[in-house]
Amino acid sequence: MTKQVVIITILVVGILAGVLIYRAMSPGGRRTNHVWEFFADPAGHEEWKLTAGTRCGEAPFLFPTTGMVGFLWDDSFRIGHHHQGIDIFSGTEAGVTPVIAAYDGYLTRLADWKSSVILRVPNDPLQPGRQIWLYYTHMADRDGVSYIAGDFPPGTSEVLVTAGTLLGYQGDYSGDPDNPTGIHLHFSIVRDDGHGKFLNELEINNTYDPSPWLGLELNGKNSNGEVPLCQPEVP
Protein backbone atom coordinates (compact mmCIF):
# COMPACT_ATOMS: atom_id res chain seq x y z
CA MET A 1 0.00 0.00 0.00
CA THR A 2 1.47 3.37 -1.01
CA LYS A 3 1.88 6.26 1.39
CA GLN A 4 -0.74 8.25 -0.54
CA VAL A 5 -3.31 5.45 -0.20
CA VAL A 6 -2.60 5.20 3.53
CA ILE A 7 -3.14 8.94 3.98
CA ILE A 8 -6.40 8.88 2.01
CA THR A 9 -7.61 5.89 4.01
CA ILE A 10 -6.82 7.64 7.30
CA LEU A 11 -8.66 10.75 6.15
CA VAL A 12 -11.76 8.77 5.11
CA VAL A 13 -11.80 6.84 8.37
CA GLY A 14 -11.39 10.07 10.30
CA ILE A 15 -14.27 11.72 8.47
CA LEU A 16 -16.55 8.72 9.04
CA ALA A 17 -15.59 8.60 12.70
CA GLY A 18 -16.35 12.30 13.02
CA VAL A 19 -19.78 11.84 11.44
CA LEU A 20 -20.59 8.94 13.77
CA ILE A 21 -19.45 10.89 16.83
CA TYR A 22 -21.51 13.90 15.73
CA ARG A 23 -24.62 11.78 15.24
CA ALA A 24 -24.15 10.08 18.60
CA MET A 25 -23.15 13.05 20.74
CA SER A 26 -24.70 16.25 19.37
CA PRO A 27 -28.39 17.17 19.66
CA GLY A 28 -28.60 17.71 15.89
CA GLY A 29 -26.99 14.35 15.23
CA ARG A 30 -29.33 12.54 17.62
CA ARG A 31 -32.26 14.28 15.98
CA THR A 32 -31.10 13.08 12.55
CA ASN A 33 -30.82 9.54 13.90
CA HIS A 34 -34.43 9.72 15.11
CA VAL A 35 -35.59 10.88 11.67
CA TRP A 36 -33.89 7.92 9.98
CA GLU A 37 -35.34 5.54 12.58
CA PHE A 38 -38.79 6.96 11.87
CA PHE A 39 -38.36 6.64 8.10
CA ALA A 40 -37.33 3.00 8.55
CA ASP A 41 -40.33 2.09 10.74
CA PRO A 42 -43.05 4.76 11.10
CA ALA A 43 -45.54 2.29 12.57
CA GLY A 44 -43.06 1.38 15.27
CA HIS A 45 -42.76 4.99 16.41
CA GLU A 46 -46.35 6.18 16.64
CA GLU A 47 -45.53 7.66 20.05
CA TRP A 48 -43.31 10.23 18.31
CA LYS A 49 -46.24 11.70 16.38
CA LEU A 50 -48.35 14.74 17.21
CA THR A 51 -51.85 14.96 15.80
CA ALA A 52 -53.28 17.63 13.49
CA GLY A 53 -55.80 19.87 15.20
CA THR A 54 -54.55 19.32 18.74
CA ARG A 55 -52.70 21.87 20.80
CA CYS A 56 -50.01 21.69 23.46
CA GLY A 57 -51.24 23.15 26.73
CA GLU A 58 -52.25 26.79 26.36
CA ALA A 59 -50.52 27.28 23.00
CA PRO A 60 -52.47 29.56 20.64
CA PHE A 61 -51.84 27.48 17.50
CA LEU A 62 -53.26 24.12 16.54
CA PHE A 63 -50.70 21.59 15.37
CA PRO A 64 -50.84 21.89 11.55
CA THR A 65 -50.50 18.23 10.52
CA THR A 66 -50.03 14.75 11.93
CA GLY A 67 -46.49 13.50 12.21
CA MET A 68 -43.13 13.52 13.91
CA VAL A 69 -41.30 16.82 14.29
CA GLY A 70 -37.98 15.84 12.78
CA PHE A 71 -36.02 19.03 12.16
CA LEU A 72 -36.33 22.23 14.14
CA TRP A 73 -36.01 25.96 13.71
CA ASP A 74 -32.33 26.99 13.46
CA ASP A 75 -31.10 23.47 12.74
CA SER A 76 -28.15 23.53 10.34
CA PHE A 77 -27.78 21.00 7.53
CA ARG A 78 -24.69 22.55 5.96
CA ILE A 79 -22.24 25.37 6.62
CA GLY A 80 -23.98 28.74 6.54
CA HIS A 81 -27.49 27.25 6.49
CA HIS A 82 -30.10 27.77 9.22
CA HIS A 83 -33.48 26.03 9.01
CA GLN A 84 -36.26 28.62 8.98
CA GLY A 85 -39.08 26.46 10.35
CA ILE A 86 -39.95 22.93 11.42
CA ASP A 87 -40.29 19.75 9.34
CA ILE A 88 -43.13 17.40 10.27
CA PHE A 89 -42.89 13.88 8.79
CA SER A 90 -46.06 11.83 8.45
CA GLY A 91 -44.63 8.40 7.70
CA THR A 92 -47.30 7.93 5.01
CA GLU A 93 -47.36 8.13 1.23
CA ALA A 94 -47.49 11.55 -0.43
CA GLY A 95 -50.94 13.12 -0.75
CA VAL A 96 -52.42 11.25 2.23
CA THR A 97 -51.81 13.23 5.43
CA PRO A 98 -53.95 16.40 5.80
CA VAL A 99 -52.49 19.82 6.50
CA ILE A 100 -54.70 22.35 8.31
CA ALA A 101 -54.69 26.01 9.22
CA ALA A 102 -53.04 26.45 12.61
CA TYR A 103 -54.89 29.72 13.26
CA ASP A 104 -57.42 32.03 11.66
CA GLY A 105 -55.95 34.04 8.82
CA TYR A 106 -56.11 35.24 5.22
CA LEU A 107 -54.67 32.77 2.73
CA THR A 108 -52.59 33.66 -0.34
CA ARG A 109 -51.19 31.32 -2.97
CA LEU A 110 -49.03 33.03 -5.55
CA ALA A 111 -49.62 32.11 -9.18
CA ASP A 112 -46.41 30.06 -9.48
CA TRP A 113 -46.69 28.28 -6.12
CA LYS A 114 -47.16 24.54 -6.71
CA SER A 115 -46.75 23.36 -3.12
CA SER A 116 -46.99 26.44 -0.90
CA VAL A 117 -49.51 28.74 0.73
CA ILE A 118 -49.13 31.52 3.28
CA LEU A 119 -51.62 32.83 5.83
CA ARG A 120 -51.63 36.42 7.02
CA VAL A 121 -52.49 36.69 10.71
CA PRO A 122 -53.20 40.39 11.29
CA ASN A 123 -53.28 40.13 15.08
CA ASP A 124 -50.55 37.93 16.55
CA PRO A 125 -52.02 36.17 19.63
CA LEU A 126 -48.67 36.51 21.43
CA GLN A 127 -48.21 40.19 20.61
CA PRO A 128 -51.54 41.83 19.78
CA GLY A 129 -51.27 44.42 17.05
CA ARG A 130 -48.34 42.72 15.32
CA GLN A 131 -48.92 41.01 11.96
CA ILE A 132 -47.32 37.63 11.23
CA TRP A 133 -47.50 35.10 8.39
CA LEU A 134 -47.79 31.29 8.50
CA TYR A 135 -45.97 29.56 5.65
CA TYR A 136 -46.67 25.98 4.52
CA THR A 137 -44.76 24.13 1.81
CA HIS A 138 -44.02 20.72 0.17
CA MET A 139 -47.73 20.14 -0.55
CA ALA A 140 -47.14 18.57 -3.99
CA ASP A 141 -45.66 15.39 -5.39
CA ARG A 142 -42.10 15.15 -6.70
CA ASP A 143 -43.26 16.21 -10.20
CA GLY A 144 -45.02 19.31 -8.91
CA VAL A 145 -48.59 17.96 -9.03
CA SER A 146 -50.22 19.98 -6.27
CA TYR A 147 -51.86 18.57 -3.17
CA ILE A 148 -53.17 21.98 -2.10
CA ALA A 149 -56.92 21.93 -1.50
CA GLY A 150 -59.00 22.82 -4.58
CA ASP A 151 -60.51 25.81 -2.77
CA PHE A 152 -57.14 27.57 -3.13
CA PRO A 153 -56.05 27.54 -6.80
CA PRO A 154 -52.95 29.41 -8.02
CA GLY A 155 -53.49 33.14 -7.74
CA THR A 156 -55.66 32.91 -4.61
CA SER A 157 -55.36 36.08 -2.54
CA GLU A 158 -56.55 37.03 0.93
CA VAL A 159 -59.16 34.27 1.40
CA LEU A 160 -60.32 34.06 5.01
CA VAL A 161 -59.78 30.64 6.57
CA THR A 162 -60.44 29.54 10.13
CA ALA A 163 -58.25 27.37 12.34
CA GLY A 164 -58.66 23.74 11.33
CA THR A 165 -59.50 24.43 7.67
CA LEU A 166 -58.04 21.81 5.29
CA LEU A 167 -55.24 23.43 3.26
CA GLY A 168 -53.88 20.37 1.49
CA TYR A 169 -51.78 17.26 2.06
CA GLN A 170 -48.15 16.48 2.79
CA GLY A 171 -45.95 15.84 -0.23
CA ASP A 172 -42.31 15.54 -1.29
CA TYR A 173 -41.88 18.34 -3.83
CA SER A 174 -38.43 19.93 -3.93
CA GLY A 175 -38.41 21.51 -7.39
CA ASP A 176 -36.22 18.68 -8.70
CA PRO A 177 -38.06 15.42 -9.59
CA ASP A 178 -34.79 13.49 -9.30
CA ASN A 179 -34.16 14.74 -5.76
CA PRO A 180 -37.46 14.79 -3.84
CA THR A 181 -37.62 15.59 -0.15
CA GLY A 182 -38.93 13.11 2.38
CA ILE A 183 -42.72 13.35 2.66
CA HIS A 184 -43.39 16.13 5.15
CA LEU A 185 -44.74 19.58 5.84
CA HIS A 186 -42.38 22.51 6.31
CA PHE A 187 -44.08 25.08 8.56
CA SER A 188 -42.68 28.46 9.53
CA ILE A 189 -43.76 31.76 11.06
CA VAL A 190 -42.62 34.66 8.90
CA ARG A 191 -42.12 38.28 9.87
CA ASP A 192 -44.05 41.14 8.29
CA ASP A 193 -42.00 43.74 6.41
CA GLY A 194 -43.78 46.59 8.16
CA HIS A 195 -45.74 47.45 5.02
CA GLY A 196 -48.23 44.59 5.05
CA LYS A 197 -46.14 42.08 3.09
CA PHE A 198 -44.22 38.97 4.14
CA LEU A 199 -40.44 38.84 4.13
CA ASN A 200 -38.36 36.21 2.31
CA GLU A 201 -38.89 32.97 4.25
CA LEU A 202 -35.57 31.54 3.05
CA GLU A 203 -33.70 33.78 5.51
CA ILE A 204 -33.91 32.67 9.14
CA ASN A 205 -33.75 36.28 10.36
CA ASN A 206 -37.09 36.78 8.62
CA THR A 207 -38.74 34.06 10.71
CA TYR A 208 -39.64 33.50 14.35
CA ASP A 209 -38.84 30.57 16.62
CA PRO A 210 -42.24 28.78 16.53
CA SER A 211 -41.92 27.27 20.02
CA PRO A 212 -44.18 29.75 21.89
CA TRP A 213 -46.97 29.53 19.31
CA LEU A 214 -47.05 25.72 19.34
CA GLY A 215 -46.30 25.15 23.02
CA LEU A 216 -43.25 22.90 22.80
CA GLU A 217 -39.51 23.30 22.35
CA LEU A 218 -38.84 23.67 18.62
CA ASN A 219 -35.61 25.66 18.71
CA GLY A 220 -32.67 23.57 17.50
CA LYS A 221 -30.25 25.44 19.76
CA ASN A 222 -32.31 24.67 22.88
CA SER A 223 -33.11 21.06 22.05
CA ASN A 224 -31.44 18.10 23.74
CA GLY A 225 -31.87 15.99 20.62
CA GLU A 226 -35.04 14.21 21.69
CA VAL A 227 -38.20 14.17 19.58
CA PRO A 228 -40.35 17.19 20.59
CA LEU A 229 -43.50 16.01 22.35
CA CYS A 230 -46.27 17.40 24.52
CA GLN A 231 -49.49 16.20 26.07
CA PRO A 232 -51.84 17.36 23.32
CA GLU A 233 -55.35 18.41 24.22
CA VAL A 234 -58.15 18.42 21.68
CA PRO A 235 -59.56 21.99 21.59
N, C-alpha and C positions, 0 to 999 in steps of 0.2 A: 504493500500500500504506500503510495507516494505521500510526501509531506503535505502537499496541497489537498489531497483527498482527506487526510486526517484532520486538517484544519476545518475543512467544510463540514465533515461529520461532527466535529465538536461544536461548531456553530449551530448546526441543525438541532442537535440534541439539546443544546443550551436554550434555543428558542422554544422547543417543545416543552422543556422543563419549566421555562418561565410561564408559558401559557397555562400549563397544568396547575402551577402554584397560584397564578392569578385566579383561575376558576375555582380553586379550593379555598383560598384565603380571603379574597376581596368580596365585598358585598355585591358588586357588579358581576363578578365571576360566578358567585353562588346563584344569583338571579338568572344568569344565562343557563346554568345547569338545570334549574327548575323548569325553564322554558323548554329545553330539549327533552326533559323527562315527561313533560306534559304532552308535547308533540308525539312522543313515542307511545303514550298510553293515556289518552284523555279520560277514558272511562275509569281508570284506576286512580284518578286524582280529582274526582268530583268535589272533594272538600276544598279545593283551591279556587273554585268558581264563586263569583258573586252573580246575583240574579238581576236582570233588567227590571226596572220599575221599583226596586227596593231602595232603601236609604240607610246609611249608617248613622245611628243615633239621631242627633238633631241637625244633621247636615241639610242644607237647603236644596241640594240637587238630588234627583233620582239617579241611580246607576244606569248608564245609557245602553247597556247591552249585557248579555249573559256571557260570562267567561272568566278566565284567569287574567289578572293584571300581570303581564310579563315584564314589560319595560316601563320605566318611570320617567317623570319629568327630570331633566338634567342628567340622565344617563348619557354616557359617551361611548359610541361605537367605533370611533376612529379619532385620530388626533385632530383637534380643532372643532369637533362636532359635539353639539349638546342637544339632546332630545327635547323637543318643544312641548310634548304632551305625554299621554300614557297610551300603551298598546294593550288591548284587551283581546285575548285569543279564545275563540269559542270551542275549538276541538271538533268542529263539525265541517261538513263540506261548505264550499262557497255558496252564497245565496240562500242559506237556511236560517241563520240566527238573526232575529230581529234587532234593529237599532231604533231607539226611541229618543224623543226630546227629553233632555234632563231637566228642563225648566221652560216656563212660558217664554216665547220670544217670537221674533219676526224672521222668517226663513228666506234666504237668498241662495239661488244656485246660478252661478254665472253660466253664460251660454256654452263655454267650452269645458265645463266641469263634468266629467264622466262619473266620478266616484265621490264627489265632495258636496257638502252643503255647509252653510254657516248661519247661525241664529244670532240675531241682535237682541240682547237683553238690555233694555233701556234703563233699568233700575236694578243694579247689582244688589242682591239680598245681603251681602256682607258689607257693602258700603253704599247705602242709598244715595242716589243722585249720580252715581258713576255708571257709565255705559260699558258693557263688556260684550264679547262675541264668543259663541261656542262653535268650534270647528270640528267637523266629522269628515273622515276620509277613508279610502279603500273600499267603498261600497260599489264595487264592480268586479267582474271576473278579469282574468289575466289579459284577455283581449280587449278590454274596455267596454264590454257589454254591461250596462248599468244595472245595479240592484237598488237604486234609489226609488222610493215609492212613486207610483205614477201620478200622484197629486202634485209632484214637484218636478215638472219637465225642465230641460235647459232653458235658461232665461227667466226662471221664476224670481220674483223680487218682492220682498217685504210681505210675505204671507204669514198671517198670525197662526201660530201653532201653540197648543197647550202642552204642559208636561205630560209625558206618556204617549204622545202622538207617534205613530209609526213613521219613521223617516226612510227606512230601507233595510238592507241586510248586509251582514259582513261579507267581504270579498277579499281578493288577493291581488288587486290591480296595483301595478307599480309604474306603469307607463312603458314597460318593456316586456312583451309577452314571453320572452326567453328567460326572464329573471323576475318571476312573480314574488310578492311577499308571502309570508305565511298568512293564512286566513285570519283576519283580525279587524278590529276597529281602532283607528288612531283618533283620540279625542284630546282636544286642547282648548284652553281658555285664552282668548286673544285680546290684547289691549286695543282700545279705541285710539284713533289718532288725534283726538281732540276736536275734530271737525265732522264727526258722525260717520267715519269710515273705519274699517278694520286695518290694522297694520299687517305687514308681511309675516305670516305664521312661521315661515322657515327660519326666522331668527328668534332664538330663545328669549332675548331681551324684550321681544314683543309679546311674550306670553306670561301667564301667571302660573305659579305652583298651584295645581288643582286640589291639593290636600284639604284645605279648609272647606271648599265647596262640596266635596264628596265625603268628608268625615273620616278619612283614614290617611295614613302616611304614604304619600305618593311622590315624595321628593327623593331622587336617587342619592343625594348627598346625605340624607338623614336615615336612609334605610339600612337595616342590618343584613340585608340579603334575603330575608324571608319573603314569602308570597304575601302581599298585602291582603289582610282580611279584616272583617268586622262582624258584628252581630246584626245582620240586616233586619230591619223592621219594615213590613209592608205598610205603606202609607194609608 
